[in-house]
Amino acid sequence: MGMSVTISTATDDDAEKILKLQYLCYQREAELYGDYSIEPLTQTLDALREELARGCVLVARLGEEVVGSVRGVVDEDGTARIAKLIVHPRMQRHGLGGRLLRAIEERLAVEREAKRYRLFTGHRSEGNLRLYRRLGYAQTGTEQVNRKLSLVTLEKPVGDGRAVTTGRSAAGAAATSFAASA
């Protein structure tokens, strides 16, 4: 009998596991854009611990193993900035990315009074863009970072019927959101 994946609040003890998973997950993004200096690959353990202390960080566990994570903070105007949605490569395409995204949305709305959600992903990250659009996000802007990378900004209001639901989505998410938490 297999184990089920649980989603819970990350603790300081999870920081190293999240950082290792983040490094694994962002390899594909770095390859896609030809840039291995992206922030998720250069983030330090201390910087991640700061995010754990000030924001909302969730982890997905399969038994004791951390197989996914997502982060979010809410600014003064009620905008929840969601970042670094990651799912272990062997767990992708099973709905875990959607589950993590919905869980962080719910947590940020209920506990931190978010009014809207905002996230970023690279313009070539087609799977990420499909997931976000399917969950109700709409593109609100594009920023060219360099000649190889443009960041696509997507948003949706809290209360979108697709924001907080139960069940599994049809596809998971790979590494996403380059520097949305910066």
QUIFENJO-V798228 format. One record per run of one state. SS is the DSSP state (helix for helix, strand for strand, loop for the rest). FROM is the first residue (numbers start at 1). TO is the last residue. Records with the same first field share a line. If there is no record, write none. Layout:
# QUIFENJO-V798228
SS=FROM-TO + FROM-TO
This chain:
# QUIFENJO-V798228
loop=1-4 + 10-11 + 34-38 + 43-44 + 55-55 + 63-64 + 75-78 + 88-88 + 92-95 + 113-115 + 123-125 + 135-137 + 145-149 + 158-182
strand=5-9 + 56-62 + 65-74 + 79-87 + 116-122 + 138-144 + 150-157
helix=12-33 + 39-42 + 45-54 + 89-91 + 96-112 + 126-134
